[in-house]
């Protein structure tokens, strides 16, 4: 049985699924006319191309960056495919065009890069600068490093939950969260070796241990523990060190999530349970039409996997055939040389 290393995300009126074993990506979107549009592509991870990027801790950072890039591009593509109000065509700014021309890179690459940078900047403001600055005001009451770090962590968790809750109340985001639920239900059905039908998917859980929501929760927990070692004497230095150590936090969090998905330890599951509970907010129960989109995405992905296998078998057969032909040629040459002698 093939390894079911599948992840994904919800997009505008659709579901994107990615096969971690080969980099295949399938995106299914519900169009305005009711039809389902499916796009297949490939985004092989750097971890598959270079062993260094597959090392523990390093692979977590690589996965995080690639998820941001692939996710942003997929959202942009989905907006273009779906059309209508949900996908008002984006007009690149003069600055983006200027960078594209000066750096001689594709305009799309510039737009995606800037979008990722702005997303990271917002995350830093909400979950690093604000909690640190607010906690800094508490130093007049206590200078105990652990207590300050704990307060900072609590503020960070509160900000995170409030952010998710407020965003979830927006109409468009609520539909994205429904597709997020469809994504999880579809993957859970597939991983349970059940026939992937609307009825079976509907009965599966919308909670999944490898969800990005759980990952973000662990990022906060690991950061609380790690950053408690950094002094509060100079807030500017503390913030700078926290930014520099974020790759370490991402790497450790990834390994925890990866391990939790494989182990049956009750202790580990107890540790990941808060992150799973947060998925109750970031996912919503999908309707059957949204589940159909998730199934269409999975079907396209599994078809890609079979196509990849057939290509590999064909290439191996070709290689073997070439070796046989080369052997025959060599043997014939040896016979001819023998006759000449």
KEVOVEX-567629 format. One record per atom (N, C-alpha, C): atom name; x, y negated, z. Coordinates in pm, whole numbers, m for minus. Example, Ala and Ser with C-alpha at 12.3 -4.5 7.8 and 13.67 -1.06 7.14 Angstrom:
// residues 2
 atome      u      v      w
     N   1319    569    780
    CA   1230    450    780
     C   1320    330    780
     N   1285    225    708
    CA   1367    106    714
     C   1290     m3    787
//
This chain:
// residues 341
 atome      u      v      w
     N     85    120      0
    CA      0      0      0
     C     88   m125      0
     N     62   m223    m89
    CA    144   m343    m94
     C    129   m428     31
     N    235   m498     63
    CA    230   m585    180
     C    135   m701    152
     N     48   m730    247
    CA    m52   m834    228
     C     m6   m964    291
     N     96  m1020    231
    CA    157  m1142    284
     C     94  m1262    215
     N    m31  m1291    252
    CA   m107  m1397    185
     C   m141  m1510    281
     N   m121  m1631    234
    CA   m159  m1750    309
     C   m232  m1844    215
     N   m263  m1962    262
    CA   m332  m2056    173
     C   m380  m2179    245
     N   m470  m2249    179
    CA   m528  m2369    239
     C   m655  m2404    165
     N   m738  m2484    230
    CA   m858  m2536    164
     C   m819  m2660     86
     N   m883  m2679    m30
    CA   m860  m2797   m112
     C   m995  m2859   m144
     N   m996  m2960   m227
    CA  m1121  m3026   m262
     C  m1210  m2929   m338
     N  m1324  m2895   m279
    CA  m1421  m2802   m336
     C  m1354  m2672   m381
     N  m1262  m2621   m299
    CA  m1198  m2496   m339
     C  m1105  m2436   m237
     N  m1040  m2328   m280
    CA   m947  m2253   m196
     C   m821  m2221   m275
     N   m707  m2245   m214
    CA   m579  m2207   m272
     C   m521  m2093   m190
     N   m480  m1986   m256
    CA   m415  m1874   m190
     C   m277  m1853   m252
     N   m182  m1817   m165
    CA    m44  m1800   m211
     C     10  m1667   m161
     N     71  m1591   m251
    CA    130  m1462   m218
     C    275  m1483   m178
     N    306  m1464    m50
    CA    440  m1489     m2
     C    544  m1392    m54
     N    501  m1277   m106
    CA    597  m1177   m154
     C    653  m1209   m292
     N    579  m1287   m372
    CA    627  m1316   m507
     C    609  m1462   m550
     N    548  m1544   m465
    CA    533  m1685   m498
     C    414  m1718   m587
     N    332  m1617   m622
    CA    215  m1643   m704
     C    113  m1728   m628
     N     49  m1818   m701
    CA    m50  m1908   m642
     C   m177  m1904   m727
     N   m292  m1897   m662
    CA   m420  m1903   m732
     C   m508  m2008   m666
     N   m564  m2095   m747
    CA   m651  m2201   m695
     C   m788  m2190   m763
     N   m891  m2176   m682
    CA  m1028  m2168   m735
     C  m1107  m2289   m687
     N  m1174  m2356   m780
    CA  m1254  m2475   m747
     C  m1395  m2461   m801
     N  m1492  m2508   m724
    CA  m1632  m2512   m769
     C  m1652  m2644   m844
     N  m1685  m2635   m973
    CA  m1704  m2753  m1055
     C  m1844  m2811  m1035
     N  m1863  m2932  m1087
    CA  m1993  m2998  m1072
     C  m2105  m2921  m1141
     N  m2073  m2847  m1247
    CA  m2175  m2771  m1318
     C  m2204  m2636  m1252
     N  m2139  m2608  m1139
    CA  m2163  m2485  m1065
     C  m2068  m2373  m1096
     N  m1992  m2385  m1204
    CA  m1898  m2280  m1240
     C  m1773  m2285  m1150
     N  m1701  m2173  m1147
    CA  m1576  m2165  m1069
     C  m1458  m2168  m1165
     N  m1373  m2266  m1146
    CA  m1252  m2278  m1228
     C  m1134  m2221  m1151
     N  m1056  m2135  m1216
    CA   m941  m2071  m1151
     C   m813  m2106  m1226
     N   m712  m2146  m1151
    CA   m580  m2177  m1208
     C   m477  m2087  m1141
     N   m394  m2023  m1222
    CA   m287  m1939  m1169
     C   m152  m2005  m1198
     N    m63  m2001  m1100
    CA     71  m2053  m1120
     C    167  m1981  m1027
     N    293  m2021  m1033
    CA    393  m1955   m951
     C    480  m2059   m881
     N    505  m2037   m754
    CA    590  m2128   m676
     C    677  m2043   m584
     N    781  m1983   m641
    CA    869  m1894   m566
     C    941  m1972   m457
     N    938  m1919   m337
    CA   1001  m1986   m223
     C   1154  m1986   m236
     N   1215  m2090   m182
    CA   1361  m2096   m179
     C   1419  m1980    m98
     N   1340  m1929     m4
    CA   1384  m1817     79
     C   1403  m1691     m5
     N   1333  m1684   m120
    CA   1347  m1570   m210
     C   1466  m1587   m305
     N   1506  m1711   m325
    CA   1613  m1740   m420
     C   1751  m1743   m354
     N   1753  m1775   m225
    CA   1881  m1790   m154
     C   1868  m1730    m15
     N   1956  m1637     18
    CA   1950  m1567    146
     C   1963  m1661    265
     N   2037  m1770    248
    CA   2055  m1866    358
     C   1921  m1922    404
     N   1833  m1951    308
    CA   1703  m2010    340
     C   1605  m1908    399
     N   1644  m1780    399
    CA   1558  m1676    457
     C   1601  m1638    598
     N   1706  m1705    649
    CA   1754  m1676    784
     C   1652  m1725    888
     N   1643  m1656   1004
    CA   1553  m1701   1111
     C   1579  m1847   1146
     N   1476  m1919   1179
    CA   1475  m2063   1209
     C   1483  m2146   1081
     N   1581  m2114    992
    CA   1594  m2187    865
     C   1468  m2166    781
     N   1419  m2041    775
    CA   1304  m2010    691
     C   1179  m2085    737
     N   1171  m2114    866
    CA   1057  m2189    916
     C   1054  m2331    864
     N   1171  m2395    860
    CA   1181  m2531    808
     C   1149  m2532    659
     N   1204  m2434    587
    CA   1180  m2423    442
     C   1031  m2404    415
     N    969  m2314    490
    CA    826  m2285    473
     C    741  m2409    499
     N    778  m2485    603
    CA    703  m2606    638
     C    710  m2710    525
     N    830  m2733    474
    CA    848  m2832    366
     C    776  m2787    239
     N    792  m2659    206
    CA    727  m2608     84
     C    575  m2614     96
     N    523  m2587    214
    CA    378  m2594    234
     C    327  m2736    212
     N    403  m2834    259
    CA    365  m2973    239
     C    365  m3010     91
     N    471  m2970     20
    CA    484  m3005   m121
     C    379  m2933   m206
     N    370  m2800   m190
    CA    273  m2723   m268
     C    131  m2765   m233
     N    106  m2788   m104
    CA    m27  m2829    m61
     C    m69  m2962   m118
     N     23  m3059   m117
    CA     m8  m3192   m171
     C    m34  m3186   m320
     N     49  m3111   m392
    CA     30  m3098   m537
     C   m102  m3029   m569
     N   m134  m2927   m491
    CA   m259  m2854   m514
     C   m381  m2943   m490
     N   m374  m3026   m386
    CA   m483  m3120   m359
     C   m502  m3217   m475
     N   m390  m3266   m529
    CA   m397  m3359   m642
     C   m455  m3290   m766
     N   m411  m3168   m791
    CA   m461  m3092   m906
     C   m610  m3063   m890
     N   m651  m3029   m768
    CA   m792  m2998   m743
     C   m880  m3121   m765
     N   m831  m3235   m722
    CA   m906  m3359   m742
     C   m927  m3387   m890
     N   m825  m3357   m969
    CA   m834  m3379  m1114
     C   m930  m3279  m1178
     N   m926  m3154  m1132
    CA  m1010  m3049  m1189
     C  m1158  m3070  m1155
     N  m1185  m3101  m1027
    CA  m1323  m3114   m981
     C  m1392  m3234  m1043
     N  m1320  m3348  m1048
    CA  m1378  m3468  m1106
     C  m1482  m3529  m1016
     N  m1554  m3627  m1065
    CA  m1660  m3691   m987
     C  m1604  m3779   m877
     N  m1688  m3810   m779
    CA  m1649  m3899   m670
     C  m1540  m3839   m584
     N  m1536  m3705   m574
    CA  m1437  m3639   m490
     C  m1299  m3647   m548
     N  m1290  m3688   m674
    CA  m1160  m3688   m740
     C  m1142  m3810   m827
     N  m1164  m3924   m772
    CA  m1143  m4047   m845
     C   m998  m4053   m889
     N   m976  m4069  m1018
    CA   m841  m4057  m1073
     C   m745  m4153  m1004
     N   m632  m4097   m964
    CA   m533  m4176   m892
     C   m447  m4253   m992
     N   m434  m4380   m968
    CA   m352  m4465  m1054
     C   m220  m4494   m983
     N   m108  m4440  m1035
    CA     23  m4462   m972
     C     54  m4610   m960
     N    117  m4650   m851
    CA    150  m4790   m829
     C    271  m4830   m914
     N    295  m4960   m920
    CA    410  m5010   m994
     C    540  m4960   m932
     N    541  m4950   m799
    CA    661  m4902   m730
     C    691  m4757   m767
     N    585  m4676   m775
    CA    604  m4534   m812
     C    654  m4522   m955
     N    600  m4605  m1044
    CA    647  m4602  m1183
     C    792  m4650  m1191
     N    824  m4750  m1110
    CA    961  m4803  m1109
     C   1060  m4695  m1065
     N   1027  m4623   m958
    CA   1114  m4516   m910
     C   1129  m4406  m1015
     N   1019  m4374  m1081
    CA   1022  m4269  m1183
     C   1116  m4305  m1297
     N   1111  m4431  m1339
    CA   1195  m4476  m1449
     C   1342  m4487  m1407
     N   1366  m4543  m1289
    CA   1504  m4564  m1244
     C   1574  m4432  m1209
     N   1501  m4343  m1143
    CA   1560  m4216  m1101
     C   1551  m4109  m1209
     N   1476  m4142  m1316
    CA   1459  m4050  m1429
     C   1403  m3914  m1386
     N   1296  m3922  m1307
    CA   1226  m3801  m1265
     C   1077  m3818  m1297
     N   1005  m3708  m1300
    CA    864  m3711  m1336
     C    785  m3799  m1240
     N    688  m3870  m1295
    CA    602  m3956  m1213
     C    527  m3875  m1109
     N    482  m3755  m1149
    CA    410  m3668  m1057
     C    496  m3632   m937
     N    626  m3607   m961
    CA    718  m3573   m852
     C    732  m3690   m755
     N    738  m3810   m810
    CA    749  m3931   m727
     C    625  m3945   m639
     N    507  m3928   m700
    CA    381  m3944   m628
     C    371  m3842   m514
     N    406  m3715   m544
    CA    400  m3609   m443
     C    497  m3636   m330
     N    620  m3677   m365
    CA    723  m3706   m265
     C    679  m3817   m171
     N    626  m3924   m228
    CA    581  m4037   m146
     C    463  m3995    m58
     N    373  m3913   m111
    CA    259  m3866    m32
     C    305  m3783     87
     N    404  m3696     64
    CA    457  m3613    173
     C    525  m3701    278
     N    604  m3798    232
    CA    674  m3888    325
     C    575  m3968    409
     N    469  m4018    346
    CA    368  m4094    419
     C    295  m4006    520
     N    270  m3881    481
    CA    205  m3787    573
     C    291  m3760    695
     N    420  m3739    671
    CA    514  m3716    782
     C    526  m3841    870
     N    526  m3958    806
    CA    535  m4083    882
     C    414  m4100    974
     N    295  m4068    922
    CA    174  m4078   1004
     C    182  m3982   1122
     N    231  m3859   1095
    CA    244  m3761   1203
     C    342  m3808   1309
     N    451  m3870   1266
    CA    551  m3921   1362
     C    491  m4032   1449
     N    413  m4120   1386
    CA    352  m4230   1461
     C    252  m4176   1565
     N    166  m4085   1520
    CA     60  m4034   1608
     C    113  m3943   1718
     N    208  m3855   1681
    CA    248  m3750   1775
     C    388  m3765   1833
     N    457  m3870   1793
    CA    590  m3895   1852
     C    598  m4035   1913
     N    578  m4138   1830
    CA    595  m4275   1879
     C    490  m4312   1986
     N    363  m4291   1955
    CA    257  m4331   2048
     C    267  m4258   2183
     N    277  m4124   2186
    CA    290  m4055   2315
     C    414  m4098   2394
     N    527  m4118   2321
    CA    650  m4157   2390
     C    639  m4297   2449
     N    583  m4390   2372
    CA    570  m4528   2420
     C    473  m4537   2538
     N    360  m4464   2531
    CA    264  m4466   2641
     C    325  m4407   2767
     N    396  m4295   2750
    CA    460  m4230   2865
     C    569  m4318   2923
     N    634  m4395   2836
    CA    739  m4486   2883
     C    685  m4587   2983
     N    558  m4622   2971
    CA    497  m4716   3065
     C    480  m4655   3204
     N    479  m4521   3210
    CA    462  m4452   3338
     C    591  m4443   3418
     N    701  m4487   3359
    CA    830  m4477   3429
     C    836  m4567   3552
     N    746  m4664   3559
    CA    743  m4751   3677
     C    689  m4676   3800
     N    621  m4563   3773
    CA    565  m4483   3882
     C    651  m4362   3918
     N    723  m4307   3823
    CA    810  m4191   3847
     C    923  m4186   3745
     N   1036  m4132   3788
    CA   1148  m4117   3696
     C   1190  m3969   3684
     N   1099  m3881   3729
    CA   1126  m3737   3718
     C   1108  m3695   3572
     N   1215  m3646   3512
    CA   1217  m3615   3370
     C   1109  m3514   3329
     N   1094  m3409   3408
    CA    998  m3304   3374
     C    854  m3356   3379
     N    824  m3438   3481
    CA    689  m3493   3492
     C    656  m3585   3375
     N    753  m3667   3338
    CA    733  m3758   3224
     C    711  m3679   3095
     N    789  m3575   3076
    CA    776  m3493   2955
     C    643  m3421   2952
     N    596  m3378   3070
    CA    467  m3312   3079
     C    354  m3409   3045
     N    363  m3532   3096
    CA    264  m3635   3065
     C    264  m3665   2915
     N    383  m3674   2859
    CA    396  m3699   2715
     C    329  m3587   2635
     N    351  m3463   2678
    CA    292  m3350   2610
     C    140  m3350   2617
     N     87  m3385   2733
    CA    m59  m3390   2750
     C   m118  m3497   2660
     N    m52  m3614   2655
    CA    m99  m3723   2568
     C    m96  m3679   2422
     N     10  m3607   2385
    CA     25  m3560   2247
     C    m88  m3463   2210
     N   m120  m3373   2301
    CA   m228  m3276   2276
     C   m363  m3348   2265
     N   m385  m3445   2352
    CA   m511  m3522   2349
     C   m525  m3597   2216
     N   m416  m3661   2173
    CA   m417  m3735   2046
     C   m446  m3640   1930
     N   m383  m3524   1934
    CA   m399  m3424   1828
     C   m544  m3377   1818
     N   m603  m3344   1933
    CA   m742  m3295   1935
     C   m839  m3405   1893
     N   m816  m3527   1942
    CA   m902  m3639   1903
     C   m893  m3666   1753
     N   m773  m3658   1699
    CA   m752  m3682   1555
     C   m832  m3579   1474
     N   m818  m3452   1510
    CA   m889  m3346   1439
     C  m1040  m3364   1452
     N  m1086  m3397   1573
    CA  m1229  m3412   1599
     C  m1288  m3527   1517
     N  m1219  m3641   1516
    CA  m1268  m3758   1442
     C  m1271  m3730   1292
     N  m1162  m3669   1242
    CA  m1155  m3638   1100
     C  m1264  m3539   1059
     N  m1295  m3443   1147
    CA  m1394  m3340   1115
     C  m1534  m3396   1097
     N  m1559  m3518   1147
    CA  m1692  m3578   1139
     C  m1717  m3643   1003
     N  m1615  m3659    923
    CA  m1632  m3717    789
     C  m1694  m3613    697
     N  m1789  m3656    615
    CA  m1866  m3565    531
     C  m1777  m3482    438
     N  m1685  m3548    367
    CA  m1599  m3478    272
     C  m1506  m3380    343
     N  m1455  m3420    459
    CA  m1365  m3333    534
     C  m1440  m3212    589
     N  m1566  m3233    623
    CA  m1646  m3121    675
     C  m1657  m3011    570
     N  m1672  m3048    443
    CA  m1678  m2948    336
     C  m1543  m2880    318
     N  m1436  m2956    334
    CA  m1301  m2896    326
     C  m1284  m2794    437
     N  m1334  m2826    556
    CA  m1325  m2732    669
     C  m1409  m2606    644
     N  m1519  m2621    571
    CA  m1597  m2504    534
     C  m1518  m2414    439
     N  m1450  m2475    344
    CA  m1365  m2397    253
     C  m1247  m2337    328
     N  m1203  m2406    433
    CA  m1097  m2352    519
     C  m1148  m2223    585
     N  m1273  m2226    630
    CA  m1333  m2107    688
     C  m1347  m1995    585
     N  m1383  m2032    462
    CA  m1395  m1932    354
     C  m1260  m1869    324
     N  m1156  m1950    328
    CA  m1020  m1899    306
     C   m983  m1795    411
     N  m1003  m1828    537
    CA   m969  m1736    646
     C  m1052  m1608    640
     N  m1183  m1623    617
    CA  m1270  m1506    611
     C  m1229  m1412    498
     N  m1195  m1470    384
    CA  m1155  m1388    268
     C  m1027  m1312    297
     N   m927  m1380    355
    CA   m800  m1315    387
     C   m821  m1207    493
     N   m901  m1236    595
    CA   m928  m1138    700
     C   m995  m1013    644
     N  m1088  m1031    551
    CA  m1157   m919    488
     C  m1056   m834    409
     N   m971   m901    334
    CA   m870   m831    253
     C   m771   m755    340
     N   m726   m819    448
    CA   m627   m757    536
     C   m687   m642    617
     N   m819   m640    630
    CA   m886   m531    701
     C   m916   m413    609
     N   m869   m422    483
    CA   m889   m316    383
     C  m1037   m290    355
     N  m1116   m397    366
    CA  m1258   m387    331
     C  m1277   m431    187
     N  m1385   m384    126
    CA  m1417   m431     m8
     C  m1451   m580      1
     N  m1385   m660    m82
    CA  m1401   m806    m73
     C  m1527   m848   m148
     N  m1638   m844    m78
    CA  m1767   m889   m131
     C  m1818  m1004    m45
     N  m1915  m1075    m96
    CA  m1970  m1188    m21
     C  m2023  m1141    115
     N  m2092  m1029    115
    CA  m2150   m978    239
     C  m2042   m942    341
     N  m1938   m872    296
    CA  m1831   m833    388
     C  m1751   m952    438
     N  m1723  m1045    348
    CA  m1647  m1164    386
     C  m1726  m1247    487
     N  m1856  m1258    464
    CA  m1942  m1336    553
     C  m1933  m1285    697
     N  m1917  m1155    714
    CA  m1913  m1097    848
     C  m1777  m1103    916
     N  m1675  m1151    845
    CA  m1540  m1160    903
     C  m1520  m1289    981
     N  m1418  m1290   1064
    CA  m1389  m1407   1146
     C  m1328  m1520   1062
     N  m1360  m1643   1100
    CA  m1299  m1757   1032
     C  m1172  m1803   1104
     N  m1127  m1725   1201
    CA  m1005  m1755   1275
     C   m893  m1663   1225
     N   m776  m1721   1201
    CA   m664  m1640   1154
     C   m536  m1682   1228
     N   m456  m1584   1275
    CA   m337  m1617   1356
     C   m228  m1694   1284
     N   m223  m1686   1149
    CA   m116  m1756   1076
     C   m160  m1894   1026
     N   m270  m1943   1076
    CA   m322  m2073   1031
     C   m228  m2187   1068
     N   m226  m2289    983
    CA   m143  m2406   1010
     C   m183  m2480   1136
     N   m310  m2469   1176
    CA   m355  m2532   1301
     C   m282  m2472   1420
     N   m270  m2339   1422
    CA   m197  m2271   1529
     C    m50  m2310   1526
     N      3  m2324   1404
    CA    143  m2364   1390
     C    166  m2502   1451
     N     77  m2596   1422
    CA     91  m2731   1475
     C     80  m2733   1627
     N     m6  m2648   1681
    CA    m19  m2641   1827
     C    113  m2593   1888
     N    175  m2492   1827
    CA    301  m2441   1880
     C    413  m2543   1863
     N    406  m2623   1758
    CA    503  m2731   1740
     C    498  m2824   1860
     N    377  m2855   1905
    CA    363  m2943   2021
     C    414  m2877   2149
     N    381  m2749   2168
    CA    424  m2678   2289
     C    576  m2667   2294
     N    636  m2624   2182
    CA    782  m2609   2177
     C    850  m2744   2194
     N    792  m2849   2136
    CA    852  m2982   2148
     C    848  m3031   2293
     N    742  m2998   2366
    CA    733  m3037   2507
     C    847  m2974   2586
     N    869  m2845   2563
    CA    975  m2773   2636
     C   1113  m2823   2597
     N   1135  m2839   2466
    CA   1268  m2880   2419
     C   1299  m3026   2455
     N   1201  m3113   2435
    CA   1225  m3255   2459
     C   1229  m3292   2607
     N   1190  m3198   2693
    CA   1201  m3224   2837
     C   1348  m3232   2879
     N   1437  m3184   2792
    CA   1581  m3189   2821
     C   1644  m3322   2781
     N   1568  m3405   2710
    CA   1621  m3534   2663
     C   1590  m3642   2766
     N   1688  m3723   2794
    CA   1674  m3829   2894
     C   1573  m3935   2851
     N   1508  m3998   2950
    CA   1414  m4107   2927
     C   1479  m4244   2949
     N   1609  m4247   2968
    CA   1676  m4374   2999
     C   1659  m4476   2886
     N   1670  m4429   2762
    CA   1656  m4519   2647
     C   1553  m4459   2551
     N   1438  m4525   2541
    CA   1330  m4472   2459
     C   1369  m4461   2312
     N   1444  m4559   2263
    CA   1485  m4558   2121
     C   1571  m4436   2091
     N   1663  m4405   2182
    CA   1751  m4288   2165
     C   1668  m4159   2174
     N   1574  m4157   2267
    CA   1488  m4039   2283
     C   1408  m4012   2156
     N   1349  m4116   2099
    CA   1270  m4101   1977
     C   1357  m4052   1862
     N   1477  m4109   1850
    CA   1569  m4069   1743
     C   1608  m3922   1757
     N   1640  m3879   1878
    CA   1677  m3740   1901
     C   1560  m3646   1872
     N   1440  m3690   1906
    CA   1322  m3607   1880
     C   1302  m3587   1730
     N   1324  m3692   1653
    CA   1311  m3682   1507
     C   1417  m3587   1451
     N   1540  m3599   1501
    CA   1650  m3514   1453
     C   1629  m3368   1489
     N   1561  m3343   1601
    CA   1540  m3205   1647
     C   1412  m3142   1593
     N   1334  m3216   1515
    CA   1209  m3162   1462
     C   1229  m3036   1377
     N   1336  m3027   1295
    CA   1359  m2901   1221
     C   1375  m2781   1313
     N   1440  m2801   1428
    CA   1456  m2693   1525
     C   1321  m2651   1580
     N   1238  m2750   1612
    CA   1104  m2723   1665
     C   1021  m2647   1562
     N   1027  m2690   1438
    CA    951  m2624   1331
     C    999  m2481   1312
     N   1131  m2461   1317
    CA   1187  m2327   1299
     C   1145  m2231   1409
     N   1153  m2277   1534
    CA   1115  m2193   1648
     C    965  m2163   1645
     N    884  m2264   1614
    CA    738  m2246   1609
     C    699  m2144   1501
     N    765  m2151   1388
    CA    738  m2057   1279
     C    767  m1914   1321
     N    880  m1893   1390
    CA    915  m1758   1434
     C    815  m1704   1534
     N    762  m1791   1621
    CA    661  m1748   1719
     C    533  m1705   1648
     N    488  m1788   1552
    CA    368  m1756   1476
     C    388  m1627   1397
     N    504  m1613   1338
    CA    536  m1493   1260
     C    531  m1367   1348
     N    589  m1379   1467
    CA    592  m1266   1559
     C    453  m1234   1613
     N    376  m1338   1642
    CA    242  m1317   1698
     C    150  m1245   1602
     N    176  m1262   1470
    CA     94  m1195   1372
     C    123  m1047   1359
     N    237  m1003   1416
    CA    278   m863   1405
     C    260   m785   1535
     N    273   m852   1649
    CA    269   m783   1777
     C    126   m769   1831
     N    108   m671   1918
    CA    m20   m652   1985
     C    m10   m687   2134
     N     99   m753   2170
    CA    122   m791   2308
     C     12   m884   2359
     N    m45   m852   2473
    CA   m150   m935   2532
     C    m94  m1071   2576
     N     33  m1070   2621
    CA     95  m1196   2664
     C    109  m1292   2547
     N    157  m1241   2435
    CA    175  m1325   2316
     C     40  m1378   2268
     N    m60  m1292   2266
    CA   m193  m1334   2221
     C   m254  m1436   2317
     N   m220  m1426   2444
    CA   m268  m1526   2540
     C   m203  m1662   2512
     N    m76  m1659   2469
    CA     m4  m1783   2438
     C    m57  m1850   2312
     N   m101  m1768   2215
    CA   m147  m1825   2089
     C   m296  m1860   2092
     N   m366  m1815   2196
    CA   m510  m1836   2202
     C   m553  m1984   2196
     N   m481  m2079   2258
    CA   m523  m2219   2245
     C   m522  m2267   2100
     N   m420  m2224   2025
    CA   m413  m2261   1884
     C   m527  m2201   1804
     N   m566  m2079   1840
    CA   m679  m2014   1773
     C   m810  m2086   1805
     N   m821  m2134   1929
    CA   m942  m2206   1969
     C   m957  m2336   1890
     N   m845  m2400   1859
    CA   m849  m2525   1782
     C   m905  m2503   1642
     N   m891  m2379   1593
    CA   m944  m2348   1460
     C  m1096  m2355   1457
     N  m1157  m2352   1575
    CA  m1302  m2369   1582
     C  m1342  m2508   1533
     N  m1245  m2601   1540
    CA  m1271  m2738   1494
     C  m1230  m2753   1348
     N  m1113  m2698   1311
    CA  m1059  m2718   1176
     C  m1120  m2625   1071
     N  m1204  m2532   1116
    CA  m1278  m2448   1022
     C  m1426  m2458   1053
     N  m1507  m2431    953
    CA  m1653  m2431    972
     C  m1709  m2312    893
     N  m1826  m2268    932
    CA  m1888  m2155    863
     C  m1922  m2194    718
     N  m1868  m2120    623
    CA  m1897  m2152    482
     C  m2029  m2090    437
     N  m2087  m2146    331
    CA  m2205  m2083    272
     C  m2158  m1981    167
     N  m2251  m1906    111
    CA  m2215  m1799     18
     C  m2143  m1851   m106
     N  m2182  m1970   m153
    CA  m2119  m2025   m273
     C  m1972  m2059   m247
     N  m1941  m2100   m125
    CA  m1802  m2130    m89
     C  m1722  m2001    m71
     N  m1787  m1899    m17
    CA  m1722  m1769     m3
     C  m1689  m1713   m141
     N  m1778  m1733   m237
    CA  m1753  m1687   m374
     C  m1627  m1750   m432
     N  m1601  m1875   m396
    CA  m1481  m1943   m442
     C  m1356  m1879   m381
     N  m1363  m1848   m251
    CA  m1251  m1781   m184
     C  m1223  m1646   m246
     N  m1329  m1571   m279
    CA  m1313  m1440   m341
     C  m1251  m1453   m480
     N  m1294  m1554   m554
    CA  m1240  m1576   m689
     C  m1090  m1605   m683
     N  m1049  m1682   m583
    CA   m908  m1712   m566
     C   m828  m1587   m533
     N   m881  m1504   m442
    CA   m814  m1380   m404
     C   m807  m1283   m522
     N   m915  m1271   m597
    CA   m917  m1182   m712
     C   m810  m1223   m812
     N   m798  m1352   m838
    CA   m697  m1400   m932
     C   m556  m1371   m880
     N   m538  m1383   m748
    CA   m406  m1359   m689
     C   m367  m1212   m698
     N   m462  m1123   m670
    CA   m433   m979   m676
     C   m409   m936   m822
     N   m478  m1000   m916
    CA   m454   m971  m1058
     C   m313  m1013  m1097
     N   m268  m1127  m1045
    CA   m132  m1172  m1071
     C    m31  m1071  m1018
     N    m60  m1017   m899
    CA     31   m921   m839
     C     45   m797   m927
     N    m68   m750   m981
    CA    m65   m634  m1069
     C      9   m665  m1198
     N    m13   m787  m1252
    CA     58   m828  m1374
     C    208   m833  m1349
     N    247   m883  m1231
    CA    388   m891  m1196
     C    450   m752  m1189
     N    375   m657  m1132
    CA    422   m519  m1123
     C    443   m459  m1261
     N    344   m482  m1350
    CA    353   m427  m1485
     C    472   m484  m1560
     N    497   m614  m1541
    CA    612   m677  m1605
     C    742   m618  m1554
     N    748   m592  m1423
    CA    868   m534  m1363
     C    893   m393  m1417
     N    783   m314  m1427
    CA    794   m179  m1480
     C    839   m183  m1625
     N    782   m276  m1702
    CA    817   m290  m1843
     C    964   m327  m1860
     N   1012   m421  m1775
    CA   1152   m462  m1782
     C   1245   m348  m1746
     N   1208   m270  m1643
    CA   1290   m155  m1603
     C   1295    m51  m1713
     N   1179    m30  m1778
    CA   1174     67  m1887
     C   1262     22  m2003
     N   1258   m111  m2029
    CA   1341   m167  m2135
     C   1488   m151  m2102
     N   1524   m179  m1977
    CA   1663   m166  m1935
     C   1710    m21  m1949
     N   1623     72  m1907
    CA   1659    214  m1916
     C   1675    255  m2061
     N   1583    204  m2147
    CA   1589    236  m2289
     C   1717    183  m2352
     N   1754     60  m2312
    CA   1877     m1  m2363
     C   1998     80  m2320
     N   1997    127  m2195
    CA   2108    208  m2146
     C   2119    337  m2225
     N   2002    397  m2256
    CA   2003    521  m2333
     C   2058    496  m2472
     N   2014    385  m2532
    CA   2062    355  m2667
     C   2211    329  m2666
     N   2258    257  m2563
    CA   2401    230  m2553
     C   2480    359  m2535
     N   2421    452  m2457
    CA   2487    580  m2435
     C   2497    658  m2565
     N   2384    657  m2642
    CA   2383    729  m2769
     C   2486    672  m2864
     N   2495    538  m2868
    CA   2590    474  m2957
     C   2732    510  m2918
     N   2759    509  m2786
    CA   2893    541  m2738
     C   2931    683  m2773
     N   2833    776  m2750
    CA   2861    915  m2780
     C   2886    935  m2929
     N   2808    870  m3014
    CA   2827    883  m3158
     C   2961    829  m3201
     N   3001    715  m3140
    CA   3130    655  m3173
     C   3244    749  m3135
     N   3227    814  m3016
    CA   3330    906  m2972
     C   3341   1024  m3069
     N   3226   1073  m3120
    CA   3226   1184  m3216
     C   3294   1142  m3345
     N   3259   1022  m3392
    CA   3318    974  m3516
     C   3469    957  m3502
     N   3513    903  m3387
    CA   3655    886  m3367
     C   3727   1020  m3363
     N   3658   1120  m3303
    CA   3717   1253  m3295
     C   3734   1314  m3434
     N   3636   1294  m3522
    CA   3642   1349  m3656
     C   3752   1280  m3735
     N   3772   1153  m3715
    CA   3876   1080  m3786
     C   4013   1133  m3749
     N   4028   1159  m3621
    CA   4156   1210  m3576
     C   4181   1349  m3635
//
